[in-house]
Amino acid sequence: MIEMRAKVTSLDFAGLWSAVLALLLLSVLAVPPARAQGTDLPILFDARERLVRPDVSGVLRLRFLTTTDFPPFNFMDQSGRLSGFHIDLARAICEELGLEARCQVQALPYGQLTTALEAGQGEAVMAGIAVTPELRERFNFTRPYLLLPARFLLQADTVLPRQDAEALSGRKVGVVKDTAHEAMLRAFFPAAELVTFDSHEALMQGLKEKRVPAVFADALQLSFWMMSPAAAGCCRFLDGPFLSERHLGEGMTIMVGGQDGALTAALESALGALSKDGRLEEIYLRYFPAGLF
């Protein structure tokens, strides 16, 4: 089966799991963090728009299907409890819809999610599945509730004439080869001198060893690496965020089973309400303390 998650996030946290988990536990267990520069979420729901909410009183069960291996979105914490951004968001959606008593979250292997949804084992999937034409023929999707941008990460002691991406013209910028981020870097920043690496680990090592002054990659992956002991405080974000539906996909959405337009509309209205009153950003700040934007 094709790993469609990569089309949305291109993430592989195998080498960062311990650091990611430690940072997540600190951010979730601590007092809610103060708003920092760059943490504001893009507004994906217009505050003036009135989203129609179908009657959900007849919904007998609202089960969200997810996975356990996609931090910080869904993972098993140190006590063996299913945790993460998606878990908290699912609970907030259920609360907004008044369905707390009928709300469930079940974790399955990633490759089983679509077949389980089709088989009626759940009503919706929250697991970073990319929206594709083939999947749109089988399922409904809500609007995106989170976009995952690309960012430049720069050696902190690098002196630039200006603090934006234009300052990297003619300079070496590292990127993982044959990825969406390489294609995006070539398309939008042709004046940069691309240096390709075989893997994300090699890319980060190249940045830390100053073989390149900057790299271009997934902001989520970069943010956790930047805060990890491996980075040793070497680097900082430069400019951005940079978004491209063509290269990075539509963003995080909820996939709804059975072509259920009413449930999709209800979930979308709940996401809109959570976005407008700040609850979505509050959940976001629990799991993305460095900010993506």
ZAMARGU-4260 file (C-alpha; in steps of 0.2 Angstrom, whole numbers, plus 5000, padded with zeros to 4 digits):
<rodrens>
0) 5000/5000/5000 | 5006/5017/4996 | 5011/5028/5011 | 4999/5043/5008 | 5003/5051/5024
5) 5020/5056/5017 | 5011/5067/5004 | 5004/5077/5018 | 5019/5077/5031 | 5034/5069/5024
10) 5038/5065/5042 | 5049/5051/5049 | 5052/5053/5068 | 5062/5037/5070 | 5077/5046/5076
15) 5068/5059/5086 | 5055/5050/5096 | 5063/5051/5113 | 5066/5070/5111 | 5049/5073/5103
20) 5040/5063/5118 | 5050/5072/5131 | 5045/5089/5123 | 5027/5084/5121 | 5026/5079/5139
25) 5033/5095/5146 | 5022/5105/5135 | 5006/5095/5139 | 5009/5094/5158 | 5014/5112/5160
30) 5004/5127/5162 | 4997/5132/5145 | 5011/5141/5136 | 5011/5159/5133 | 5008/5164/5115
35) 5025/5166/5106 | 5030/5175/5090 | 5026/5163/5076 | 5014/5152/5084 | 4998/5159/5077
40) 4988/5147/5066 | 4982/5153/5049 | 4964/5157/5049 | 4956/5143/5039 | 4938/5147/5044
45) 4930/5164/5041 | 4923/5171/5057 | 4909/5179/5047 | 4904/5162/5039 | 4889/5153/5046
50) 4892/5135/5044 | 4876/5125/5044 | 4876/5111/5058 | 4865/5096/5054 | 4855/5088/5069
55) 4867/5075/5076 | 4855/5070/5091 | 4852/5054/5081 | 4870/5049/5080 | 4872/5033/5090
60) 4891/5033/5090 | 4905/5044/5084 | 4921/5034/5083 | 4937/5042/5077 | 4950/5030/5070
65) 4968/5035/5071 | 4986/5027/5074 | 4998/5026/5088 | 5014/5030/5078 | 5012/5048/5071
70) 5019/5060/5085 | 5014/5073/5090 | 4997/5070/5082 | 4994/5052/5089 | 5005/5042/5100
75) 5006/5031/5116 | 5013/5041/5130 | 5024/5035/5144 | 5009/5028/5154 | 5003/5018/5138
80) 4988/5030/5135 | 4983/5036/5118 | 4988/5054/5117 | 4991/5068/5104 | 4984/5083/5095
85) 4972/5072/5086 | 4965/5064/5102 | 4962/5081/5110 | 4954/5088/5095 | 4943/5073/5093
90) 4937/5075/5111 | 4934/5094/5108 | 4924/5090/5093 | 4913/5078/5102 | 4911/5091/5116
95) 4906/5105/5104 | 4893/5093/5096 | 4886/5087/5113 | 4892/5069/5109 | 4904/5066/5123
100) 4895/5051/5129 | 4895/5043/5112 | 4912/5048/5107 | 4926/5035/5105 | 4944/5035/5098
105) 4952/5019/5092 | 4969/5016/5086 | 4973/5004/5071 | 4988/5001/5060 | 4989/5015/5047
110) 4987/5002/5032 | 4970/4997/5040 | 4962/5014/5042 | 4953/5015/5025 | 4946/4997/5025
115) 4940/4999/5043 | 4931/5015/5039 | 4923/5007/5024 | 4918/4992/5035 | 4909/5003/5047
120) 4921/5001/5061 | 4922/5020/5063 | 4914/5035/5057 | 4929/5046/5054 | 4948/5045/5052
125) 4960/5058/5059 | 4978/5052/5055 | 4985/5063/5042 | 4979/5054/5026 | 4982/5064/5011
130) 4966/5069/5000 | 4967/5061/4983 | 4955/5059/4969 | 4953/5041/4972 | 4949/5043/4990
135) 4937/5057/4986 | 4926/5044/4976 | 4925/5033/4992 | 4924/5046/5006 | 4920/5063/5011
140) 4933/5075/5018 | 4931/5091/5029 | 4940/5107/5026 | 4958/5107/5032 | 4960/5111/5050
145) 4979/5112/5050 | 4992/5116/5037 | 5010/5109/5038 | 5021/5122/5030 | 5039/5121/5024
150) 5052/5132/5033 | 5070/5137/5031 | 5081/5132/5046 | 5097/5143/5047 | 5113/5141/5057
155) 5111/5154/5071 | 5128/5163/5068 | 5125/5165/5050 | 5126/5183/5045 | 5114/5188/5032
160) 5111/5205/5023 | 5092/5203/5027 | 5081/5192/5037 | 5071/5183/5023 | 5072/5170/5010
165) 5079/5182/4997 | 5095/5183/5007 | 5099/5165/5003 | 5100/5169/4984 | 5117/5162/4978
170) 5120/5153/4995 | 5119/5134/4998 | 5103/5127/5005 | 5101/5109/5009 | 5086/5098/5005
175) 5082/5080/5005 | 5083/5074/4987 | 5067/5067/4977 | 5055/5075/4989 | 5041/5087/4988
180) 5052/5100/4997 | 5066/5098/4984 | 5053/5102/4970 | 5046/5116/4980 | 5063/5124/4983
185) 5067/5123/4965 | 5051/5130/4960 | 5050/5145/4972 | 5068/5149/4976 | 5078/5146/4960
190) 5092/5158/4965 | 5097/5147/4980 | 5111/5134/4977 | 5103/5117/4981 | 5113/5104/4990
195) 5104/5087/4991 | 5105/5075/5005 | 5100/5056/5005 | 5089/5057/5021 | 5083/5069/5034
200) 5096/5063/5046 | 5110/5067/5034 | 5102/5084/5030 | 5102/5089/5049 | 5119/5083/5051
205) 5125/5093/5036 | 5117/5109/5044 | 5124/5106/5061 | 5142/5103/5054 | 5140/5119/5043
210) 5141/5110/5027 | 5126/5121/5022 | 5121/5137/5031 | 5102/5133/5029 | 5090/5119/5025
215) 5073/5118/5018 | 5061/5105/5025 | 5045/5101/5034 | 5042/5114/5048 | 5035/5101/5060
220) 5051/5090/5059 | 5062/5105/5059 | 5054/5113/5075 | 5056/5097/5085 | 5074/5094/5079
225) 5078/5113/5083 | 5072/5110/5101 | 5081/5093/5104 | 5098/5090/5112 | 5104/5085/5095
230) 5103/5102/5088 | 5112/5109/5104 | 5104/5126/5100 | 5113/5128/5084 | 5099/5135/5073
235) 5084/5146/5070 | 5070/5148/5058 | 5072/5160/5044 | 5057/5168/5035 | 5041/5158/5031
240) 5030/5149/5033 | 5029/5143/5015 | 5013/5134/5009 | 5009/5125/4993 | 4994/5114/4990
245) 5003/5108/4974 | 5018/5102/4983 | 5012/5099/5001 | 4994/5094/4999 | 4978/5101/5006
250) 4983/5099/5024 | 4975/5090/5038 | 4957/5085/5036 | 4945/5072/5043 | 4940/5058/5032
255) 4922/5053/5034 | 4915/5036/5030 | 4899/5031/5020 | 4899/5047/5009 | 4890/5054/5025
260) 4887/5073/5020 | 4877/5077/5036 | 4891/5070/5047 | 4904/5079/5037 | 4895/5095/5038
265) 4893/5093/5057 | 4911/5090/5060 | 4916/5105/5049 | 4904/5116/5059 | 4913/5110/5075
270) 4930/5113/5068 | 4924/5131/5063 | 4918/5134/5080 | 4934/5128/5088 | 4944/5139/5076
275) 4934/5154/5079 | 4934/5154/5098 | 4953/5149/5100 | 4951/5131/5106 | 4959/5124/5091
280) 4974/5135/5093 | 4975/5131/5112 | 4976/5112/5107 | 4989/5116/5094 | 5000/5125/5107
285) 5000/5110/5118 | 5009/5100/5105 | 5018/5112/5094 | 5027/5123/5108 | 5040/5130/5095
290) 5026/5135/5083 | 5026/5130/5064 | 5021/5148/5058
</rodrens>
